[in-house]
Every structure is written in C-alpha cells, then in structure tokens.
Amino acid sequence: MITNNMIDKKKLDAMLKRVVKPARYIGNETNLIVKDNAKVRFAFAFPDMYEIGMSYVGLQILYDVINSVDDVACERVFAPDTDMEELMRAEGMPLFSLETKREIASFDLLGFTLQYEMSFTNILNMLDLAGLPLAAADRGDDMPVVMAGGPCAYNPEPLAKFFDFFIIGDGELIQPELCRIYRDMKDASPDGRVSKSEYIAEVSKLRGIYVPSYYDVEYNEDGTVKSYTPNREGVPERVTRSLIDDLEDIPYPKKPMVPIINVVHDRAVVETFRGCTRGCRFCQAGMIYRPVRERSPEKIYELAKSQLDASGHDELSLLSLSTSDYSKFEELAVSLMEDCRQREVALSLPSLRLDSFSFRVLDEIQGYRKSGLTFAPEAGSQRLRDVINKNITEENIYSSLSQAMDLGWNRVKLYFMMGLPQETYEDLEGIAEIAKNIMDMSREKRAGKGRFSVSVSVSNFVPKPHTPFQWEPQDTRQSFVEKHNFLSDKLHIRGVQFNYHDSPVSYLEAVVARGDRKTADLIEQAWKNGCKFDSWSESFNYEGWEKAFEQTGIDGAFYANRRRSYDEVLPWDVIDSGITKEFLMRENEKAKAASTTPDCRHGCQGCGINKLTECKLGGIYGK
C-alpha cells in the first residue's frame, strides 16, 4: 500500500468550498516544512481538530526534531470535522497529510499522540478514514508502522490491540532515532522495503519502547490481571520510560508554525522546565514528568526572541506545570516583561503561585486591562486539601484574593475537584463557604469600585495510573449528580457562577484510564456505534457507549468504581514510570491520615526517580 499516493487536489478544492473552516485542511502555514524527496515519511497524527492540535506545543517540538533528521519528513494530520468527514467518505477520499496532501496509508510511519482518553475513538476513526485495518495484527508490511506516545501511553493496554508499539516518556530523542533506524533499514534493503516485524524487533531494544505483542497477559477468574509475561527473549519484564536528563541543549523550535486560522492557543510558547515538585496525589503529570529539569534564563530568553522574530506572534507564554516554581522566576519575568514591552507583545504567565511577586508581575504586564485570575484550591476544606497534598491554606487563598482586589482585579475563577478520596458533604459546603467569603471580602474592599464576580468550576475526580490514588474508586455517576445538585443549591450566591463537568464523560474517562486489554473491544464497539469527538459536548454520544457496554459485556464499574488492593496486578504495572510503587502506596496511606508531604524542593521524599537519573533539585534551588 505504500505508494506515496497523492489525493486528487482538484477534488479537494471543490470539497473545501462546501465545509466550515476549509483552512483546517490546506496547510501552507508560515514556517511549514516540506521535504519532497525524503526517503522516510512520518505522519504526526493528533486525534482532534486542527484548532486543538495546533495549540499543542509537543506537536511543534516533535515536528521540528523529526524534520531535522536527514532524509526524513514529518507531516501533520488532524481529525477532520464531521462535515469534512462526510464528504471524504462520500467522495472516496482517504485521510491525507497537510504538507503534501499524501494519503496517510502511503506513509512509512504513523504516530499518534495520546493526550486524553476521550480522544481514543477518534484514533480508530482516523485509521478507518485512512483505509487502514484497526488491529495492528491485520496491517501488513505494505502499511505504515503505527505507534503512539504521550501521557495516556503510560497505560497503553486499552489501545494495545491497535498499535504496533508505544513510546513511553520523553520523545525528543527517541522519535528521531526511530526514524533513523527505519531509514537505515530501508537503505540496506535490496528492494527498499522494510520488514515490519524486523523493524519492531530492532526498535524494541530502545529504552521506552513497549511492544504489546511481545507480552502475554493472563487474567484471574475475577477479571483482574494475573500476570504479564514476555514471550520473546531479551524483552524486559517492565518497560522503563525514556527520560531526558537535561533540557538545556535539547532541540526546541525556534521557528514555530503559525496557524492560519484562530486556534485555542495562538501564541509563541517556551517551555521553562519539565516536572513538578509539589506532589499533589491526584495529579498524573506531577508524577510521570519527574524529576524537575530546567532551562537556563538565557536559553529561555533566546528561544523566546527567536520564536517572536520568526512568527510575528503578539503573545508569548511560558509553559510548565507551575510557572512561578521556576528557580529564577523573578529574574526571568523581569527580563521578558521588558523585552515584550518593547515589542508590544503580551506576556502570559499561566499557573502562577499567587504570592506578592507574582501579583506585582501580573499588575505590571496587565496594567489597567486586568483579565480574570485563576486559582485552584481543589478542595473546600483544609482537611481534604491535606488528603490530596495540596499544600495551600485558607489564609493563602484569602490573602491572595485580597491583594488581587487591592490591585484592581474584579473577577476570579476557582477550580475545585469533586469526588476526591475521603470527601464528605462538609467539604462541599466548604467550596460554597470560600466563594461566599470572597464575595463578602469584595463588598468590603471594593465598595463603589464596580462589581466583583466569582466563577466556581468543579471537575469530577478521575483516578489515574501512576498516582497515589490509582487504587481508589471513582464516585458513582449517581453520587456525582447528587453532589452537583447539593453544591448548586449552596452556591446560590449573588455574583457567583457555578460550572461543573458532565458525570458520564468522567465515568468513561475513568473506565478507559484504568482499562486493560479487554477495554479495546469496548472502545472499538463504541466507535462502531458512532462515537467520536467524545470530549466535545455537542458530539458526545453516551447512548453509543452504553450500547457498547451491553454488546461487549464489559462492566464499567469494574474499572471506574472499584477500589484496588495493593497486591493486585494493575494493567499499567508493565510500565516503569520511574516512581516506585512503594512511594505511591506510602503517599496513599498518608492521604488516609490527612498527612501532607513537603515539596521536593525542601528535601528528597524518596519517590524513586533517582534510580533512572540524578534528581538535580538541590543544584537547581541551591540546597
């Protein structure tokens, strides 16, 4: 099937006149890279629409590093919107790349990024649109090698049926190497063809590559996993994540692609550091991205200048899990503010710790046009914040908001989670109490200065793999509904808006997040029932999922609402994130006692990452 086929561009032009936002499908962005004579073609697939995928900085990073490899071209493909998909199916046009309009089935390598469990049906839809069989076992040597990476790959089992292999961990070094190996095998082949099985066997030797077909899974009578057993010589019992020790000299895009339509985040973005020291027990990113690795202020400034010069963006954003935890944040913020002021470029500093310096920075960069502040207490009581290890107090919350009001902010958005382990209705009342107290404070401090508003946004707790709460049950859907109704009544407060996530989506997210290989049948059946764009409320089709549960006989509560024991083999135990199970169990026990764990910057907490790489926090923070 690998024939480098191009789609009919005249037919495409005619189709684009009939769809909403045709620019999603044409390419031609500023700083686009086209390599017509490449020996190896890699299709980077984002399983959502253009506006979402082009906001993902990981795409820009991997696009840049893969295209830097000699004789290798990286091209993009996104999920078409429903209007475009209908035309493509009606006209017999297969899924194609933006750069050269080649059929995706003609690529050598096809890689999906797994950012969110509710995009999994889109993956199957894109494979089908490309004319490829869904199951990896059904795709021959004349079809692309299909791989996946990203945070959801840390539990690859629900998608194991569909992928040749998974990339676990940092991709900047391993992705180019995967392409080089394919290129070299192609060069060495008399007919230029590469045996898929030989290629997979070769790349499986790299750290961070998990090949599902190399492992046999046994189940207990109760449906839990009994064991994972390698079925080939030399295959490790657990696959250890790929990990970059030092970000300073790792390639980062200096000439980012500039979208040609409005996207969710349309700006220059520089990653300041990777990892987090906070240790929130519900947060998967805070665990799987350890340890903290920083770029120097000089490197960040250099990258920011290059991106702004090359893109013409009028906004610069710093990327990290907690921007103001950067060890030289004040120095960096001051220098960037000055440069952005001269360029008339807006500076965005998300995920700030709301301390005095952060407020001075926000006050200076936003001036009189102050946008709303966001703050994430996560829980309504100090006890529950201690359970989840969210090391902030009510004093932190109120003093921060007091400063904000003094400096002229007139609205704040508060993020909470519902259904956390050990939550009570008193904790929910605490959410309403915080909102009420903030409104009372605003009436005192802002008398005669205009209205102040509070937006309370509540998401549903989803237990995620590789976290201290991976063993905990999710609340039932009925429980979520009752809690939403309870909190809605409590939040009938003037000036307060209440938003919450749909319970069915959170339930499905939990089912898939903690699924095993059997879950693949559920995902496939849901897709056959018409499910796709499950994270979009206007497209979410819960009836299709309910029917899929019935058709496959899979019990969603088994995955979402069941507490696991510490000795149960978990589907993701085959993956070594670098964080030991002993540390996660210790943190789970401390949660039960509402006992907190200090920030890693104040001393090593023994998470286990040192067995993979030296944790340099002491050097970074001067301790």
C-alpha positions in Angstrom: 0.0 0.0 0.0 3.0 2.3 0.5 2.9 4.1 -2.9 3.3 7.8 -2.0 -0.1 8.3 -3.5 -1.4 11.9 -3.6 -5.0 12.8 -3.3 -6.9 14.5 -6.1 -6.3 18.2 -5.3 -9.0 19.4 -7.7 -11.5 17.2 -5.9 -10.2 18.6 -2.6 -10.5 22.2 -3.7 -14.2 21.5 -4.7 -14.9 19.9 -1.3 -13.3 22.7 0.7 -15.9 25.1 -0.8 -18.6 23.1 1.0 -17.2 22.9 4.5 -16.9 25.1 7.6 -13.3 26.4 8.1 -11.7 24.9 5.0 -8.3 26.4 6.1 -8.1 23.4 8.6 -7.2 21.2 5.6 -4.9 23.2 3.4 -1.6 23.6 5.2 0.6 26.4 3.9 1.3 27.9 7.3 4.2 30.2 8.0 7.3 28.1 8.9 5.9 25.0 7.3 8.5 22.4 6.4 8.1 20.4 3.1 10.6 17.8 2.1 9.6 16.5 -1.3 12.4 13.9 -1.7 12.6 12.4 1.8 13.3 8.7 2.0 11.1 8.2 5.1 7.8 9.9 5.8 6.4 10.2 9.3 2.8 11.3 9.8 2.2 13.0 13.1 -1.4 12.4 14.0 -3.3 14.5 16.5 -6.7 12.8 17.2 -8.7 16.0 17.4 -9.4 19.0 15.2 -6.8 21.4 13.8 -7.6 24.1 16.4 -6.8 21.8 19.2 -3.8 20.0 17.7 -2.1 23.2 16.6 -2.3 24.5 20.2 -0.2 21.5 21.4 3.4 22.5 21.9 4.5 18.9 21.8 3.5 18.8 18.1 5.7 21.8 17.4 8.6 20.2 19.2 8.5 16.8 17.5 7.7 18.3 14.1 10.9 20.3 14.5 13.2 17.5 15.7 11.9 14.8 13.3 12.3 17.2 10.3 15.9 17.8 11.4 16.8 14.2 10.5 18.4 13.8 7.1 16.1 12.2 4.5 13.1 12.1 6.9 10.0 14.2 6.6 7.4 14.8 9.3 3.9 15.8 8.1 0.8 16.5 10.1 -2.7 15.1 10.1 -5.7 16.0 12.3 -9.2 14.6 12.7 -11.5 16.2 10.2 -14.7 17.8 11.4 -17.9 15.9 10.7 -18.8 17.9 7.7 -15.5 17.2 6.0 -15.5 13.6 7.0 -18.9 13.1 5.4 -17.7 14.5 2.1 -14.5 12.4 2.3 -16.4 9.2 2.8 -18.9 10.1 0.1 -16.2 11.1 -2.4 -13.9 8.2 -1.5 -11.1 10.5 -0.4 -8.8 8.9 2.2 -7.2 10.8 5.1 -4.3 12.9 3.9 -1.4 15.0 5.3 -1.5 18.8 5.3 2.1 19.3 4.0 2.0 17.3 0.7 -1.6 16.0 0.5 -0.4 12.4 0.5 -2.6 9.6 1.6 -1.8 8.6 5.2 -1.8 5.0 4.2 1.2 5.7 2.0 3.4 6.9 4.9 6.2 4.7 6.3 5.4 5.6 10.0 2.3 6.9 11.6 2.4 8.3 15.1 -0.5 9.3 17.3 -0.2 11.5 20.4 -2.3 10.3 23.4 -3.3 13.4 25.4 -6.7 12.5 26.6 -8.6 9.2 26.9 -11.8 10.6 25.4 -10.0 11.1 22.0 -9.4 7.3 21.6 -12.5 6.7 19.4 -11.1 9.5 17.1 -7.9 7.4 16.6 -10.0 4.5 15.3 -12.0 6.8 13.1 -8.8 8.3 11.6 -7.3 4.8 11.0 -10.5 3.8 9.2 -10.6 7.1 7.2 -7.0 6.3 6.1 -8.2 2.9 4.8 -6.1 1.0 7.4 -7.3 -2.0 9.4 -7.8 -1.1 13.0 -6.0 -4.0 14.6 -2.2 -4.0 14.3 -2.2 -7.7 13.6 -4.2 -7.1 10.4 -1.8 -4.5 8.9 0.9 -5.9 6.6 4.3 -4.7 5.6 2.8 -2.6 2.9 1.1 -0.4 5.5 2.6 2.1 7.9 4.1 1.1 11.3 1.6 2.7 13.7 2.9 3.9 17.1 1.7 6.2 19.9 3.1 8.3 22.8 2.0 10.9 25.2 0.8 10.8 28.8 -2.0 8.3 28.1 0.6 5.9 26.9 1.6 5.3 30.5 -1.3 2.9 30.5 -1.1 1.6 26.9 -3.3 -1.5 27.4 -6.7 -0.2 26.3 -5.2 0.6 22.9 -2.7 -2.3 22.8 -4.8 -4.0 20.0 -4.4 -1.1 17.7 -0.8 -0.1 17.9 2.5 -1.8 16.8 4.3 -0.2 19.7 4.1 2.7 22.3 6.7 5.3 23.2 6.9 5.8 26.9 8.4 9.0 28.2 10.2 12.0 26.6 10.1 11.8 22.8 12.6 14.4 21.6 15.5 11.9 21.5 13.7 8.6 20.8 11.4 9.8 17.9 14.3 10.9 15.6 16.1 7.6 16.4 13.0 5.6 15.4 13.1 7.4 12.0 16.8 6.9 11.6 16.5 3.2 12.2 13.8 2.9 9.6 15.8 5.0 7.1 18.9 2.8 7.6 16.9 -0.4 7.2 15.3 1.0 4.1 18.8 1.9 2.7 20.1 -1.6 3.5 17.1 -3.4 1.8 17.7 -4.5 -1.8 14.2 -3.5 -2.8 13.8 -0.6 -0.4 11.2 -2.4 1.6 11.3 -2.8 5.4 10.0 -5.8 7.2 7.7 -4.5 9.9 8.5 -7.3 12.3 12.2 -6.8 11.9 11.9 -3.1 12.4 9.7 -3.5 15.5 12.2 -6.0 16.9 15.1 -3.6 16.4 13.4 -0.5 17.9 12.2 -2.6 20.9 15.8 -2.6 22.1 15.5 1.1 22.8 14.6 2.3 26.3 10.9 3.4 26.4 9.5 1.2 23.7 6.6 -1.1 24.7 5.5 -3.7 22.1 2.2 -5.2 23.3 2.5 -8.3 21.1 5.7 -9.2 23.0 3.8 -9.7 26.2 1.2 -12.4 27.1 -1.5 -11.4 29.6 -3.3 -13.8 32.0 -6.4 -13.0 34.0 -7.7 -14.3 37.2 -11.3 -15.6 37.5 -12.5 -12.4 38.9 -11.3 -10.5 35.8 -8.2 -8.9 37.4 -4.8 -9.2 35.7 -2.9 -12.3 36.9 0.4 -11.6 35.1 2.3 -10.0 32.2 4.9 -12.4 30.7 7.4 -11.5 28.0 7.1 -14.1 25.1 10.4 -13.2 23.4 14.0 -13.5 24.6 15.6 -10.2 25.8 12.3 -8.5 26.4 12.2 -6.7 29.8 9.6 -7.6 32.4 8.8 -3.9 32.7 9.4 -1.2 30.1 11.3 1.8 31.6 10.4 5.3 30.4 12.6 7.3 28.1 13.9 10.2 30.1 15.9 13.3 29.1 18.3 14.2 31.8 19.0 17.8 30.8 16.7 20.2 28.8 19.3 22.9 28.1 20.6 21.6 24.8 17.6 19.5 23.7 16.2 20.9 20.4 13.3 23.2 20.8 11.5 25.0 17.9 12.9 28.4 17.1 10.6 28.9 14.1 7.2 27.5 15.1 4.5 27.0 12.6 1.9 29.8 12.7 -1.7 28.6 12.3 -3.7 30.3 9.5 -6.9 30.3 11.5 -7.7 31.1 15.1 -6.7 28.2 17.4 -7.2 27.6 21.1 -3.7 28.9 22.0 -2.3 31.1 19.2 1.0 32.4 20.6 4.7 31.8 21.0 5.4 29.2 23.7 8.6 28.4 25.5 8.9 25.5 28.0 10.8 26.8 31.0 11.0 23.5 32.9 9.6 20.0 32.9 8.4 18.2 36.0 6.9 19.4 39.3 7.9 19.3 42.9 4.5 19.7 44.5 3.4 16.1 44.9 -0.4 16.5 44.5 -1.7 13.0 44.9 -4.3 13.1 42.2 -2.0 14.6 39.5 -0.6 12.2 37.0 1.5 14.8 35.3 3.2 15.7 38.6 4.3 12.0 38.9 5.2 10.9 35.4 7.2 14.0 34.4 9.6 13.9 37.4 12.2 15.0 38.0 12.3 18.8 37.6 14.6 19.8 34.7 15.0 23.5 33.9 16.3 25.5 31.0 18.5 28.5 31.9 17.1 32.0 31.8 19.5 32.7 28.9 18.2 29.8 26.9 14.6 30.7 27.5 15.2 34.3 26.5 17.0 33.1 23.4 14.2 30.8 22.4 11.5 33.4 23.1 13.3 36.0 21.0 13.7 33.5 18.1 10.1 32.5 18.2 8.8 36.0 18.2 11.1 37.1 15.4 10.1 34.1 13.3 6.4 34.0 13.9 5.1 37.6 14.4 3.0 36.4 17.3 1.7 39.1 19.5 1.7 37.0 22.7 4.4 35.0 24.5 3.5 32.3 27.0 5.8 30.3 29.4 5.0 26.6 29.6 5.3 24.5 32.7 3.2 22.8 35.3 3.8 25.6 37.8 5.4 28.7 36.1 6.4 30.6 39.3 8.1 27.5 40.7 10.9 28.1 38.2 14.0 28.7 40.4 14.9 32.0 38.7 11.4 33.2 38.1 11.8 36.8 39.2 14.9 37.3 37.0 13.2 35.7 34.0 9.9 37.5 34.4 11.6 40.9 34.7 13.7 40.5 31.5 10.9 39.1 29.5 8.5 41.8 30.6 10.9 44.5 29.4 11.5 42.8 26.0 7.8 42.2 25.5 7.0 45.8 26.3 9.4 47.0 23.7 7.9 44.6 21.1 4.3 45.4 22.1 3.8 41.7 22.8 1.6 40.4 25.5 3.2 38.2 28.1 1.2 35.3 29.5 2.4 33.6 32.7 -0.1 30.8 33.5 0.0 28.6 36.6 1.4 31.3 38.9 1.7 30.9 42.6 -0.3 33.8 43.9 2.4 35.5 46.1 3.5 39.1 46.3 6.0 39.0 43.5 3.6 37.2 41.2 1.0 39.9 41.8 3.5 42.6 41.0 4.3 40.9 37.8 0.7 40.4 36.9 -0.1 44.0 37.8 2.7 45.2 35.5 2.0 43.1 32.5 -1.8 43.5 32.6 -1.9 47.1 33.7 -5.4 48.5 33.6 -6.8 45.8 31.4 -6.8 43.1 34.0 -8.1 39.7 32.9 -9.6 37.3 35.4 -7.4 35.4 37.9 -7.5 31.7 38.2 -6.8 29.9 41.4 -7.1 26.1 42.1 -7.8 25.3 45.8 -9.0 21.9 44.5 -10.9 21.1 47.8 -13.2 23.1 50.1 -11.6 22.2 53.4 -8.1 22.2 54.9 -8.5 18.5 55.8 -9.3 17.5 52.3 -6.5 19.7 50.9 -4.2 17.8 53.2 -5.6 14.5 51.9 -4.7 15.4 48.4 -1.4 17.1 49.4 -2.4 20.5 48.1 -0.2 22.4 50.3 -2.1 25.7 50.5 -4.2 27.1 53.4 -7.3 29.3 53.5 -5.0 32.1 54.6 -3.1 31.7 51.3 -6.4 31.8 49.4 -7.9 34.9 51.1 -4.6 36.9 51.3 -4.1 36.3 47.6 -7.5 37.4 46.7 -7.2 40.4 49.0 -4.1 41.5 47.1 -5.8 41.0 43.8 -8.7 43.2 44.8 -6.4 45.9 46.0 -4.7 45.9 42.6 -7.9 46.2 40.7 -8.9 42.7 39.7 -12.7 42.3 39.5 -13.2 38.6 38.8 -11.7 35.3 39.8 -12.1 31.7 38.7 -11.8 29.0 41.3 -11.1 25.4 40.3 -12.2 22.5 42.6 -12.5 18.7 42.3 -15.5 16.7 43.4 -15.5 13.0 44.4 -11.9 13.1 45.9 -11.0 10.2 48.2 -12.4 10.7 51.7 -14.6 13.6 50.6 -17.7 14.5 52.7 -20.6 16.9 52.2 -18.9 19.2 54.7 -16.0 19.5 52.2 -18.5 20.5 49.5 -20.1 23.1 51.9 -16.5 24.4 52.2 -16.4 25.2 48.5 -19.6 27.4 48.9 -18.1 29.0 52.0 -14.9 30.0 50.2 -17.0 31.6 47.4 -19.2 33.4 49.9 -16.2 34.7 51.9 -14.6 36.0 48.8 -17.7 37.9 47.7 -18.1 39.3 51.3 -14.5 40.5 51.1 -15.1 42.1 47.7 -18.0 44.1 49.1 -15.8 45.4 51.9 -12.7 46.1 49.8 -14.3 47.3 46.6 -17.2 49.4 47.8 -18.0 51.8 45.0 -15.5 50.3 42.6 -17.8 48.1 40.5 -19.0 44.6 40.6 -16.8 41.6 41.5 -17.6 38.1 40.3 -16.5 34.6 41.3 -16.7 31.6 39.0 -16.6 28.2 40.7 -15.7 25.4 38.3 -15.9 21.8 39.5 -14.4 18.8 37.8 -15.0 15.2 38.7 -12.1 13.2 40.2 -10.8 10.6 37.9 -8.2 8.2 39.4 -5.2 7.9 37.1 -2.5 5.4 36.7 0.9 6.0 38.3 -0.5 8.2 41.1 -1.1 7.6 44.8 -4.8 7.5 44.1 -4.6 4.8 41.4 -6.1 2.3 43.7 -9.1 4.5 44.7 -12.6 4.2 43.4 -14.3 6.9 41.5 -17.7 8.1 42.8 -20.7 6.6 41.0 -22.5 8.7 38.4 -25.5 8.9 40.8 -23.3 10.2 43.6 -21.8 12.9 41.3 -25.3 14.0 40.3 -26.4 14.3 44.0 -23.2 16.2 44.9 -23.6 18.5 41.9 -27.2 19.3 43.0 -26.2 19.8 46.6 -23.4 22.2 45.7 -25.6 24.0 43.1 -28.1 24.8 45.9 -25.3 26.0 48.2 -23.9 28.3 45.5 -27.0 30.4 45.0 -24.9 33.4 46.0 -25.1 36.7 44.2 -22.1 37.3 42.0 -21.1 33.6 41.9 -21.4 31.4 38.8 -21.2 27.6 39.1 -19.9 25.3 36.3 -19.4 21.5 36.5 -18.3 18.7 34.3 -20.7 16.0 33.0 -20.6 12.8 35.0 -20.9 10.4 32.1 -17.7 11.8 30.5 -15.8 11.5 33.7 -17.1 7.9 34.2 -15.9 6.9 30.8 -12.6 8.6 31.3 -12.1 6.5 34.4 -13.1 3.3 32.7 -10.6 3.9 29.9 -7.8 5.4 32.0 -7.7 2.3 34.2 -8.6 -0.2 31.5 -6.8 -3.4 30.4 -6.6 -5.1 27.0 -10.2 -6.1 27.1 -11.2 -2.5 27.1 -10.1 -2.2 23.5 -13.2 -4.1 22.4 -15.4 -1.5 24.3 -13.6 1.4 22.5 -13.9 -0.3 19.1 -17.6 -1.1 19.6 -18.3 2.5 20.8 -16.7 3.8 17.6 -18.8 1.4 15.5 -21.8 2.8 17.4 -21.0 6.3 16.1 -18.9 7.6 19.0 -16.3 10.2 18.1 -15.2 13.6 19.4 -16.2 12.4 22.8 -14.6 15.3 24.6 -16.9 17.8 22.6 -20.3 18.2 24.4 -22.1 18.7 21.1 -20.8 15.4 19.7 -20.8 13.3 22.9 -22.9 10.2 22.3 -23.4 8.4 25.6 -26.1 6.2 24.2 -23.5 4.7 21.9 -21.2 4.0 24.8 -24.0 2.4 26.9 -24.8 0.2 24.0 -21.2 -0.8 23.7 -21.1 -1.9 27.3 -24.1 -4.1 26.6 -22.6 -5.5 23.4 -19.2 -6.3 24.8 -20.4 -7.5 28.3 -17.9 -5.1 29.9 -18.7 -3.8 33.3 -17.7 -0.2 33.5 -17.9 -0.2 37.3 -15.2 -2.9 37.5 -12.8 -0.3 36.1 -14.2 3.0 37.4 -15.8 2.4 40.8 -13.8 -0.4 42.3 -11.1 0.0 45.0 -7.9 -2.0 44.2 -5.8 -3.7 46.8 -2.1 -3.0 46.9 -1.2 -6.6 45.8 -3.4 -6.5 42.7 -1.5 -6.6 39.4 -2.5 -3.4 37.6 -2.7 -3.2 33.8 -0.1 -0.5 33.7 2.4 -2.3 36.0 4.2 -3.4 32.9 5.3 0.3 32.6 8.0 1.7 34.9 7.5 5.5 35.2 10.5 5.8 37.5 8.3 6.4 40.5 8.2 3.3 42.8 5.0 1.6 43.8 6.2 1.8 47.4 6.3 5.6 47.2 2.8 5.7 45.7 1.5 3.3 48.4 3.2 5.4 51.1 1.5 8.5 49.8 -1.9 6.8 49.6 -1.5 5.8 53.3 -0.6 9.4 54.2 -3.7 10.6 52.4 -5.8 8.3 54.6 -4.3 10.0 57.6 -4.7 13.5 56.0 -0.9 13.8 56.4 1.0 16.1 54.0 4.3 15.5 52.2 6.6 18.5 51.8 7.5 20.0 48.4 10.5 18.2 46.9 12.5 21.4 47.0 12.6 21.2 50.8 14.2 17.7 50.8 14.0 14.5 48.9 10.9 12.5 49.6 12.2 9.2 48.1 9.9 8.8 45.1 12.5 6.6 43.4 13.3 8.7 40.3 17.0 8.7 41.3 17.2 5.1 40.0 16.7 6.5 36.5 18.5 9.8 36.6 20.1 12.1 39.1 17.4 14.4 40.6 19.1 17.8 40.5 16.7 19.8 42.7 19.5 20.6 45.2 21.5 22.2 42.5 18.6 24.0 40.9 17.3 25.5 44.1 20.7 26.0 45.8 20.1 23.5 48.6 
